[in-house]
């Protein structure tokens, strides 16, 4: 990684998470009283791990670890902080799932709860930590998380066909949004497999089979016009790129992104666009080697466009995802091989 890119990432990371102090460093809370936010912090963990691999500076590994513990301490508790979720303990902090980290409480519009695609993103971050540190504890936490959430997000209809809820309550007792996320079955299938393959014992065979059955039914119908969704699809498919479902979704996603580019969606006024959704695209096309060479210059164009406006909408999800896009590192399949 070029020195200028490292310096750019470091500046953003320090702005978002605060200046590192060796003894008992705790990442600073986000604005708007969110404190921690699961999706953003999953990327944050991966960014710290990439910095560690690129610089060999142990402090970034320590920061990744501190961020993981802080997320478990906050999002693994009820909103009042008095009790851990479900059957979670200090030793096994993910056994009740993890809250999203929304500002508003559940029951309000866009309130707190548990999102499947945030939980899988966190499980993936734990798997990267396990790989970098060669420590099975993080895989244990990832497996525990999957075991805790899977039975609550998955259900069978009257025809015995599997489906998923998009959002569950904090205690996982009822669906808040009963519709199915466009990518959730694929995300679950890939994340579960990656973690199961790293575990000392295979524990997720049933959960993987559930996800695969949904993938097989859904993939021929995949459609999207959202840059984050399409970028995520390219990232998901690059892990098992030779499988039929992955080839189909990769092709459809690249075609849809090309149509968005040619249609001018990436040249709309900034007040009609969201930086983090476009960084989803720039991350995905870098991870997936089927993306055309034209995207290299487009990535730089998108980065340069958003840099002067990086903190205008938010001070967490957009800058943290830009760091990943500047250097995808550990989120890429070949990086840690």
C-alpha positions as CSV (number, residue, x, y, z in Angstrom):
1,X,0.0,0.0,0.0
2,X,1.3,3.4,-1.0
3,X,2.4,5.7,1.9
4,X,-0.1,8.4,0.8
5,X,-2.9,5.8,1.0
6,X,-1.8,4.7,4.5
7,X,-1.7,8.3,5.7
8,X,-5.1,9.0,4.3
9,X,-6.6,5.9,6.0
10,X,-4.9,6.7,9.3
11,X,-6.2,10.2,9.3
12,X,-9.8,9.0,8.8
13,X,-9.4,6.2,11.3
14,X,-8.2,8.6,14.0
15,X,-11.0,11.0,13.2
16,X,-13.6,8.3,13.6
17,X,-12.2,6.2,16.4
18,X,-10.0,8.6,18.3
19,X,-6.3,8.8,19.0
20,X,-4.7,5.6,20.1
21,X,-3.4,5.4,23.6
22,X,-1.6,2.2,24.5
23,X,-3.1,1.5,27.9
24,X,-6.8,0.6,27.9
25,X,-7.7,2.3,24.7
26,X,-11.4,2.4,23.9
27,X,-12.7,3.6,20.6
28,X,-14.6,6.9,20.9
29,X,-18.4,6.7,20.5
30,X,-20.1,7.8,17.3
31,X,-22.1,11.0,17.0
32,X,-25.9,11.1,17.5
33,X,-25.6,8.9,20.7
34,X,-25.2,5.8,18.6
35,X,-22.1,4.8,20.6
36,X,-21.4,1.8,18.5
37,X,-22.9,0.7,15.1
38,X,-22.5,-2.9,14.1
39,X,-22.2,-2.5,10.3
40,X,-19.7,0.3,10.5
41,X,-17.6,-1.4,13.2
42,X,-17.4,-4.6,11.3
43,X,-15.7,-2.6,8.5
44,X,-13.7,-0.8,11.2
45,X,-12.3,-4.1,12.6
46,X,-11.3,-5.1,9.0
47,X,-9.6,-1.8,8.4
48,X,-7.5,-2.1,11.6
49,X,-6.5,-5.6,10.5
50,X,-5.5,-4.4,7.1
51,X,-3.4,-1.6,8.6
52,X,-1.7,-4.2,10.8
53,X,-0.9,-6.4,7.9
54,X,0.4,-3.5,5.8
55,X,2.5,-1.8,8.5
56,X,3.3,-4.7,10.9
57,X,2.5,-2.3,13.7
58,X,0.9,-4.2,16.6
59,X,-1.1,-1.2,17.8
60,X,-3.6,-1.7,14.9
61,X,-4.2,-5.3,16.0
62,X,-4.7,-4.1,19.5
63,X,-7.2,-1.5,18.2
64,X,-9.1,-4.2,16.3
65,X,-9.3,-6.3,19.4
66,X,-10.4,-3.3,21.5
67,X,-13.1,-2.5,19.0
68,X,-14.4,-6.0,19.0
69,X,-14.6,-6.0,22.8
70,X,-16.3,-2.6,22.9
71,X,-19.0,-3.8,20.4
72,X,-19.7,-6.9,22.4
73,X,-19.9,-4.9,25.6
74,X,-22.3,-2.3,24.2
75,X,-24.3,-4.0,21.4
76,X,-24.3,-7.4,23.2
77,X,-26.3,-5.7,26.0
78,X,-29.8,-4.4,26.3
79,X,-30.1,-0.7,25.5
80,X,-30.0,0.2,29.1
81,X,-26.7,-1.7,29.5
82,X,-28.0,-3.7,32.5
83,X,-28.2,-7.2,31.0
84,X,-26.5,-9.1,28.2
85,X,-28.8,-10.3,25.4
86,X,-30.1,-13.9,25.5
87,X,-27.7,-16.4,27.1
88,X,-24.6,-14.4,26.4
89,X,-21.9,-14.1,29.0
90,X,-18.6,-12.2,29.2
91,X,-16.8,-15.4,28.0
92,X,-19.4,-16.0,25.2
93,X,-20.6,-12.5,24.4
94,X,-22.5,-13.3,21.1
95,X,-24.9,-15.9,22.3
96,X,-27.9,-13.5,22.2
97,X,-27.0,-11.8,19.0
98,X,-26.0,-8.2,18.7
99,X,-28.0,-5.0,18.4
100,X,-27.8,-2.8,15.3
101,X,-26.9,0.3,17.4
102,X,-29.6,2.6,16.1
103,X,-30.2,5.9,17.9
104,X,-33.9,5.3,18.4
105,X,-35.3,2.5,20.5
106,X,-37.2,-0.4,18.9
107,X,-40.8,0.4,18.2
108,X,-40.0,3.7,16.6
109,X,-39.4,4.3,12.9
110,X,-35.9,3.0,11.9
111,X,-35.4,1.9,15.5
112,X,-33.0,-0.5,17.1
113,X,-33.2,-4.3,16.6
114,X,-31.1,-7.0,14.9
115,X,-30.4,-7.0,11.2
116,X,-29.3,-10.3,9.6
117,X,-26.9,-8.6,7.1
118,X,-25.2,-6.6,10.0
119,X,-24.8,-9.8,12.0
120,X,-23.2,-11.7,9.2
121,X,-20.9,-8.7,8.5
122,X,-19.8,-8.9,12.1
123,X,-19.3,-12.7,12.0
124,X,-17.1,-12.2,8.9
125,X,-15.0,-9.5,10.8
126,X,-14.6,-12.0,13.6
127,X,-13.4,-14.6,11.1
128,X,-10.8,-12.2,9.8
129,X,-9.5,-11.5,13.3
130,X,-9.3,-15.3,13.9
131,X,-7.2,-15.7,10.7
132,X,-4.9,-12.8,11.4
133,X,-4.3,-13.8,15.1
134,X,-4.6,-17.6,14.5
135,X,-7.0,-17.6,17.5
136,X,-10.1,-19.9,17.5
137,X,-11.8,-17.8,20.2
138,X,-13.1,-15.5,17.5
139,X,-14.4,-18.4,15.4
140,X,-16.2,-19.6,18.6
141,X,-17.9,-16.2,18.9
142,X,-18.8,-16.2,15.3
143,X,-20.3,-19.7,15.4
144,X,-22.2,-18.8,18.6
145,X,-23.6,-15.7,16.9
146,X,-24.8,-17.8,13.9
147,X,-26.3,-20.4,16.2
148,X,-28.1,-17.7,18.2
149,X,-29.7,-15.8,15.3
150,X,-30.3,-18.4,12.6
151,X,-33.5,-20.1,14.1
152,X,-35.1,-16.7,14.6
153,X,-34.4,-15.2,11.1
154,X,-35.4,-18.4,9.2
155,X,-38.9,-19.7,8.9
156,X,-41.0,-22.0,6.7
157,X,-44.1,-21.0,4.9
158,X,-47.2,-23.2,4.5
159,X,-45.6,-25.0,1.6
160,X,-42.6,-25.8,3.7
161,X,-40.4,-23.4,1.8
162,X,-37.7,-21.5,3.7
163,X,-37.7,-17.7,3.9
164,X,-36.0,-15.1,6.0
165,X,-37.0,-12.0,8.1
166,X,-35.0,-8.9,7.3
167,X,-35.1,-7.4,10.8
168,X,-35.8,-8.9,14.3
169,X,-36.5,-7.4,17.7
170,X,-33.6,-6.9,20.0
171,X,-34.6,-10.1,22.0
172,X,-35.2,-12.0,18.7
173,X,-38.7,-12.9,19.7
174,X,-40.6,-11.3,16.8
175,X,-39.9,-9.9,13.3
176,X,-39.8,-6.1,13.0
177,X,-39.6,-6.2,9.2
178,X,-41.0,-9.5,7.9
179,X,-39.9,-9.1,4.3
180,X,-36.7,-10.8,3.1
181,X,-33.5,-8.9,2.3
182,X,-32.4,-9.2,-1.3
183,X,-29.0,-10.6,-0.4
184,X,-29.5,-12.2,3.0
185,X,-29.6,-15.9,1.9
186,X,-26.4,-15.5,-0.2
187,X,-24.7,-13.5,2.5
188,X,-25.6,-16.2,5.1
189,X,-24.5,-19.0,2.9
190,X,-21.1,-17.5,2.2
191,X,-20.4,-16.3,5.7
192,X,-21.5,-19.5,7.3
193,X,-19.3,-21.5,5.0
194,X,-16.2,-19.3,5.5
195,X,-16.6,-19.6,9.3
196,X,-17.4,-23.4,9.3
197,X,-14.3,-24.0,7.2
198,X,-12.1,-22.3,9.7
199,X,-13.6,-24.0,12.8
200,X,-11.9,-26.9,14.5
201,X,-15.1,-28.9,14.2
202,X,-17.9,-28.5,11.6
203,X,-20.9,-27.2,13.5
204,X,-22.9,-25.3,10.8
205,X,-23.9,-28.0,8.3
206,X,-27.6,-27.6,8.9
207,X,-27.5,-23.8,8.8
208,X,-25.5,-23.9,5.6
209,X,-27.9,-26.3,4.0
210,X,-30.8,-24.0,4.9
211,X,-29.1,-21.1,3.2
212,X,-28.1,-23.1,0.2
213,X,-31.7,-24.2,-0.4
214,X,-32.8,-20.6,-0.5
215,X,-29.9,-19.6,-2.7
216,X,-30.8,-22.3,-5.2
217,X,-34.4,-21.1,-5.5
218,X,-33.6,-17.4,-5.6
219,X,-30.5,-16.8,-7.6
220,X,-32.0,-17.0,-11.1
221,X,-34.4,-14.1,-10.1
222,X,-31.8,-11.8,-8.6
223,X,-32.3,-8.2,-9.6
224,X,-31.1,-4.9,-8.1
225,X,-30.5,-1.3,-9.1
226,X,-28.9,-0.2,-5.8
227,X,-25.1,0.5,-5.9
228,X,-24.6,-0.9,-2.4
229,X,-26.6,-4.0,-3.0
230,X,-24.8,-4.6,-6.3
231,X,-21.4,-4.1,-4.8
232,X,-22.2,-6.4,-1.9
233,X,-23.3,-9.0,-4.4
234,X,-20.0,-8.8,-6.2
235,X,-18.2,-9.1,-2.8
236,X,-20.3,-12.1,-1.7
237,X,-19.9,-14.0,-5.0
238,X,-16.1,-13.6,-5.2
239,X,-15.7,-16.1,-2.4
240,X,-17.0,-19.0,-4.3
241,X,-16.9,-17.6,-7.8
242,X,-16.9,-20.9,-9.7
243,X,-20.4,-21.9,-8.4
244,X,-23.3,-21.5,-10.8
245,X,-25.3,-19.1,-8.5
246,X,-22.2,-16.9,-8.0
247,X,-21.5,-16.7,-11.8
248,X,-25.1,-15.8,-12.5
249,X,-25.2,-13.0,-9.8
250,X,-21.8,-11.7,-10.7
251,X,-22.9,-11.3,-14.4
252,X,-26.2,-9.7,-13.5
253,X,-24.6,-7.3,-10.9
254,X,-21.9,-6.1,-13.3
255,X,-24.4,-5.6,-16.1
256,X,-26.7,-3.6,-13.7
257,X,-23.8,-1.4,-12.5
258,X,-22.7,-0.7,-16.0
259,X,-26.3,0.4,-16.8
260,X,-26.3,2.7,-13.8
261,X,-22.9,4.2,-14.9
262,X,-24.0,4.7,-18.5
263,X,-27.4,6.1,-17.3
264,X,-25.6,8.7,-15.3
265,X,-26.6,7.6,-11.8
266,X,-23.0,8.2,-10.6
267,X,-23.0,11.7,-12.0
268,X,-26.2,12.8,-10.3
269,X,-26.0,15.8,-7.9
270,X,-24.5,14.7,-4.5
271,X,-27.7,15.6,-2.6
272,X,-29.4,12.7,-4.5
273,X,-26.7,10.2,-3.7
274,X,-25.2,8.5,-0.6
275,X,-21.4,8.0,-0.3
276,X,-21.5,4.8,1.6
277,X,-23.7,3.1,-1.0
278,X,-21.3,4.0,-3.7
279,X,-18.4,2.8,-1.6
280,X,-20.3,-0.5,-1.6
281,X,-19.8,-0.5,-5.4
282,X,-16.2,0.5,-5.3
283,X,-15.4,-2.2,-2.7
284,X,-17.2,-4.9,-4.7
285,X,-15.6,-4.2,-8.0
286,X,-12.2,-4.3,-6.4
287,X,-12.9,-7.7,-4.7
288,X,-14.4,-9.3,-7.8
289,X,-11.9,-9.9,-10.5
290,X,-14.7,-10.2,-13.2
291,X,-15.1,-6.4,-13.0
292,X,-13.8,-4.6,-16.1
293,X,-10.6,-2.5,-16.1
294,X,-12.7,0.6,-16.7
295,X,-13.8,0.5,-13.0
296,X,-10.2,1.3,-11.9
297,X,-10.5,4.9,-13.1
298,X,-14.1,5.1,-12.0
299,X,-13.2,4.1,-8.5
300,X,-10.7,6.9,-8.2
301,X,-13.3,9.3,-9.7
302,X,-15.9,8.3,-7.0
303,X,-13.3,8.5,-4.2
304,X,-12.1,12.0,-5.3
305,X,-15.6,13.2,-5.7
306,X,-16.7,12.3,-2.2
307,X,-13.5,13.2,-0.2
308,X,-14.3,16.9,0.2
309,X,-17.8,15.9,1.5
310,X,-16.9,12.8,3.5
311,X,-18.3,13.9,6.9
312,X,-21.3,15.9,5.7
313,X,-24.0,13.2,6.0
314,X,-22.4,11.2,8.8
315,X,-19.1,10.8,10.7
316,X,-18.9,7.0,10.8
317,X,-20.3,4.7,8.0
318,X,-19.2,6.8,5.1
319,X,-15.6,7.5,6.2
320,X,-15.1,3.9,7.5
321,X,-16.3,2.4,4.2
322,X,-14.1,4.7,2.3
323,X,-11.1,3.4,4.2
324,X,-12.0,-0.1,3.1
325,X,-12.4,1.0,-0.5
326,X,-9.0,2.7,-0.4
327,X,-7.5,-0.6,0.6
328,X,-9.8,-3.6,0.7
329,X,-7.2,-5.8,2.3
330,X,-8.6,-8.5,4.6
331,X,-12.0,-8.4,3.1
332,X,-10.6,-9.8,-0.1
333,X,-10.4,-13.6,-0.7
334,X,-6.8,-13.7,-1.7
335,X,-5.3,-11.2,0.8
336,X,-4.9,-13.6,3.7
337,X,-4.0,-16.7,1.8
